[in-house]
């Protein structure tokens, strides 16, 4: 019985840490703040244009993907800076790769947004 309680207590703690991390990202990282603002704008647009359930799913997944990638990019940058605070070509490469992943997610999220909203605007 104690193992199950311990498991659930640990899950609750894990969710707490994750929530703390998400709040920390939103409070301290300009890139996440921008992505969050864009997410709010397209959510308002979704209500305004009465997008379909499938469009909501696509939009929500796109917002979540980009914001998650921004969070991972930030974590990779923090780890890289901690491991090697001085400028180093390999650390630069690692940071560029992580930023590239965010860029790819952002491009495809933008394409999804255009697919949803261009027919509604025009």
Rosetta constraint file for C-alpha pairs under 8 A:
AtomPair CA 1 CA 5 HARMONIC 6.53 0.50
AtomPair CA 2 CA 6 HARMONIC 5.92 0.50
AtomPair CA 3 CA 7 HARMONIC 6.01 0.50
AtomPair CA 4 CA 8 HARMONIC 6.21 0.50
AtomPair CA 5 CA 9 HARMONIC 5.98 0.50
AtomPair CA 6 CA 10 HARMONIC 6.01 0.50
AtomPair CA 7 CA 11 HARMONIC 6.26 0.50
AtomPair CA 8 CA 12 HARMONIC 6.17 0.50
AtomPair CA 9 CA 13 HARMONIC 6.18 0.50
AtomPair CA 10 CA 14 HARMONIC 6.07 0.50
AtomPair CA 11 CA 15 HARMONIC 6.20 0.50
AtomPair CA 12 CA 16 HARMONIC 6.21 0.50
AtomPair CA 13 CA 17 HARMONIC 6.23 0.50
AtomPair CA 14 CA 18 HARMONIC 6.17 0.50
AtomPair CA 15 CA 19 HARMONIC 6.05 0.50
AtomPair CA 16 CA 20 HARMONIC 6.10 0.50
AtomPair CA 17 CA 21 HARMONIC 6.15 0.50
AtomPair CA 18 CA 22 HARMONIC 6.22 0.50
AtomPair CA 19 CA 23 HARMONIC 6.22 0.50
AtomPair CA 20 CA 24 HARMONIC 6.09 0.50
AtomPair CA 21 CA 25 HARMONIC 6.17 0.50
AtomPair CA 22 CA 26 HARMONIC 6.29 0.50
AtomPair CA 23 CA 27 HARMONIC 6.06 0.50
AtomPair CA 24 CA 28 HARMONIC 5.96 0.50
AtomPair CA 24 CA 29 HARMONIC 7.95 0.50
AtomPair CA 25 CA 29 HARMONIC 5.34 0.50
AtomPair CA 25 CA 32 HARMONIC 6.61 0.50
AtomPair CA 25 CA 71 HARMONIC 6.90 0.50
AtomPair CA 26 CA 30 HARMONIC 7.87 0.50
AtomPair CA 26 CA 32 HARMONIC 5.96 0.50
AtomPair CA 26 CA 33 HARMONIC 5.75 0.50
AtomPair CA 27 CA 33 HARMONIC 7.72 0.50
AtomPair CA 29 CA 33 HARMONIC 6.35 0.50
AtomPair CA 30 CA 34 HARMONIC 6.18 0.50
AtomPair CA 31 CA 35 HARMONIC 6.26 0.50
AtomPair CA 31 CA 70 HARMONIC 7.05 0.50
AtomPair CA 32 CA 36 HARMONIC 5.91 0.50
AtomPair CA 32 CA 67 HARMONIC 6.31 0.50
AtomPair CA 32 CA 70 HARMONIC 6.29 0.50
AtomPair CA 32 CA 71 HARMONIC 7.35 0.50
AtomPair CA 33 CA 37 HARMONIC 6.12 0.50
AtomPair CA 34 CA 38 HARMONIC 6.24 0.50
AtomPair CA 35 CA 39 HARMONIC 6.08 0.50
AtomPair CA 35 CA 63 HARMONIC 7.80 0.50
AtomPair CA 35 CA 66 HARMONIC 7.45 0.50
AtomPair CA 35 CA 67 HARMONIC 6.36 0.50
AtomPair CA 36 CA 40 HARMONIC 6.22 0.50
AtomPair CA 36 CA 67 HARMONIC 7.33 0.50
AtomPair CA 37 CA 41 HARMONIC 6.23 0.50
AtomPair CA 38 CA 42 HARMONIC 6.19 0.50
AtomPair CA 39 CA 43 HARMONIC 6.03 0.50
AtomPair CA 39 CA 63 HARMONIC 5.93 0.50
AtomPair CA 40 CA 44 HARMONIC 6.20 0.50
AtomPair CA 41 CA 45 HARMONIC 6.18 0.50
AtomPair CA 42 CA 46 HARMONIC 5.97 0.50
AtomPair CA 43 CA 47 HARMONIC 6.54 0.50
AtomPair CA 44 CA 48 HARMONIC 6.20 0.50
AtomPair CA 45 CA 49 HARMONIC 5.94 0.50
AtomPair CA 46 CA 50 HARMONIC 5.69 0.50
AtomPair CA 46 CA 51 HARMONIC 5.34 0.50
AtomPair CA 46 CA 56 HARMONIC 7.34 0.50
AtomPair CA 47 CA 51 HARMONIC 6.83 0.50
AtomPair CA 49 CA 120 HARMONIC 6.79 0.50
AtomPair CA 51 CA 55 HARMONIC 5.84 0.50
AtomPair CA 51 CA 56 HARMONIC 6.51 0.50
AtomPair CA 51 CA 116 HARMONIC 7.76 0.50
AtomPair CA 52 CA 56 HARMONIC 6.20 0.50
AtomPair CA 53 CA 57 HARMONIC 6.24 0.50
AtomPair CA 54 CA 58 HARMONIC 6.21 0.50
AtomPair CA 55 CA 59 HARMONIC 5.96 0.50
AtomPair CA 55 CA 116 HARMONIC 6.52 0.50
AtomPair CA 56 CA 60 HARMONIC 5.89 0.50
AtomPair CA 57 CA 61 HARMONIC 6.09 0.50
AtomPair CA 58 CA 62 HARMONIC 6.09 0.50
AtomPair CA 58 CA 112 HARMONIC 7.29 0.50
AtomPair CA 59 CA 63 HARMONIC 6.18 0.50
AtomPair CA 59 CA 109 HARMONIC 7.76 0.50
AtomPair CA 59 CA 112 HARMONIC 7.22 0.50
AtomPair CA 59 CA 113 HARMONIC 6.89 0.50
AtomPair CA 60 CA 64 HARMONIC 6.09 0.50
AtomPair CA 61 CA 65 HARMONIC 5.91 0.50
AtomPair CA 62 CA 66 HARMONIC 6.22 0.50
AtomPair CA 62 CA 105 HARMONIC 7.83 0.50
AtomPair CA 62 CA 108 HARMONIC 7.96 0.50
AtomPair CA 62 CA 109 HARMONIC 5.02 0.50
AtomPair CA 62 CA 112 HARMONIC 7.55 0.50
AtomPair CA 63 CA 67 HARMONIC 6.15 0.50
AtomPair CA 63 CA 109 HARMONIC 7.18 0.50
AtomPair CA 64 CA 68 HARMONIC 5.87 0.50
AtomPair CA 65 CA 69 HARMONIC 6.06 0.50
AtomPair CA 65 CA 105 HARMONIC 6.80 0.50
AtomPair CA 66 CA 70 HARMONIC 6.15 0.50
AtomPair CA 66 CA 102 HARMONIC 6.40 0.50
AtomPair CA 66 CA 105 HARMONIC 5.57 0.50
AtomPair CA 66 CA 106 HARMONIC 5.82 0.50
AtomPair CA 66 CA 109 HARMONIC 7.34 0.50
AtomPair CA 67 CA 71 HARMONIC 6.26 0.50
AtomPair CA 68 CA 72 HARMONIC 6.26 0.50
AtomPair CA 69 CA 73 HARMONIC 5.99 0.50
AtomPair CA 69 CA 101 HARMONIC 7.05 0.50
AtomPair CA 69 CA 102 HARMONIC 5.34 0.50
AtomPair CA 69 CA 105 HARMONIC 7.43 0.50
AtomPair CA 70 CA 74 HARMONIC 6.18 0.50
AtomPair CA 70 CA 102 HARMONIC 5.98 0.50
AtomPair CA 71 CA 75 HARMONIC 6.25 0.50
AtomPair CA 72 CA 76 HARMONIC 6.11 0.50
AtomPair CA 72 CA 98 HARMONIC 7.75 0.50
AtomPair CA 73 CA 77 HARMONIC 6.16 0.50
AtomPair CA 73 CA 95 HARMONIC 7.55 0.50
AtomPair CA 73 CA 98 HARMONIC 5.19 0.50
AtomPair CA 73 CA 99 HARMONIC 6.13 0.50
AtomPair CA 73 CA 102 HARMONIC 7.17 0.50
AtomPair CA 74 CA 78 HARMONIC 6.15 0.50
AtomPair CA 75 CA 79 HARMONIC 6.17 0.50
AtomPair CA 76 CA 80 HARMONIC 6.03 0.50
AtomPair CA 76 CA 94 HARMONIC 7.97 0.50
AtomPair CA 76 CA 95 HARMONIC 7.01 0.50
AtomPair CA 76 CA 98 HARMONIC 7.09 0.50
AtomPair CA 77 CA 81 HARMONIC 6.05 0.50
AtomPair CA 77 CA 95 HARMONIC 5.93 0.50
AtomPair CA 78 CA 82 HARMONIC 6.09 0.50
AtomPair CA 79 CA 83 HARMONIC 6.09 0.50
AtomPair CA 80 CA 84 HARMONIC 5.92 0.50
AtomPair CA 80 CA 85 HARMONIC 7.44 0.50
AtomPair CA 80 CA 91 HARMONIC 6.13 0.50
AtomPair CA 80 CA 94 HARMONIC 7.81 0.50
AtomPair CA 80 CA 95 HARMONIC 7.64 0.50
AtomPair CA 81 CA 85 HARMONIC 4.62 0.50
AtomPair CA 81 CA 86 HARMONIC 7.71 0.50
AtomPair CA 81 CA 91 HARMONIC 7.98 0.50
AtomPair CA 84 CA 88 HARMONIC 7.51 0.50
AtomPair CA 84 CA 91 HARMONIC 7.30 0.50
AtomPair CA 87 CA 91 HARMONIC 7.37 0.50
AtomPair CA 87 CA 92 HARMONIC 7.46 0.50
AtomPair CA 88 CA 92 HARMONIC 6.14 0.50
AtomPair CA 89 CA 93 HARMONIC 6.14 0.50
AtomPair CA 90 CA 94 HARMONIC 6.22 0.50
AtomPair CA 91 CA 95 HARMONIC 6.20 0.50
AtomPair CA 92 CA 96 HARMONIC 6.07 0.50
AtomPair CA 93 CA 97 HARMONIC 6.12 0.50
AtomPair CA 94 CA 98 HARMONIC 6.32 0.50
AtomPair CA 95 CA 99 HARMONIC 6.13 0.50
AtomPair CA 96 CA 100 HARMONIC 5.94 0.50
AtomPair CA 97 CA 101 HARMONIC 6.37 0.50
AtomPair CA 98 CA 102 HARMONIC 6.67 0.50
AtomPair CA 99 CA 103 HARMONIC 6.23 0.50
AtomPair CA 100 CA 104 HARMONIC 6.18 0.50
AtomPair CA 101 CA 105 HARMONIC 6.28 0.50
AtomPair CA 102 CA 106 HARMONIC 6.05 0.50
AtomPair CA 103 CA 107 HARMONIC 6.11 0.50
AtomPair CA 104 CA 108 HARMONIC 6.33 0.50
AtomPair CA 105 CA 109 HARMONIC 6.02 0.50
AtomPair CA 106 CA 110 HARMONIC 6.00 0.50
AtomPair CA 107 CA 111 HARMONIC 6.27 0.50
AtomPair CA 108 CA 112 HARMONIC 6.18 0.50
AtomPair CA 109 CA 113 HARMONIC 6.18 0.50
AtomPair CA 110 CA 114 HARMONIC 6.16 0.50
AtomPair CA 111 CA 115 HARMONIC 6.16 0.50
AtomPair CA 112 CA 116 HARMONIC 6.27 0.50
AtomPair CA 113 CA 117 HARMONIC 6.00 0.50
AtomPair CA 114 CA 118 HARMONIC 5.38 0.50
AtomPair CA 115 CA 119 HARMONIC 7.33 0.50
AtomPair CA 116 CA 120 HARMONIC 7.36 0.50
AtomPair CA 117 CA 121 HARMONIC 6.08 0.50
AtomPair CA 118 CA 122 HARMONIC 6.06 0.50
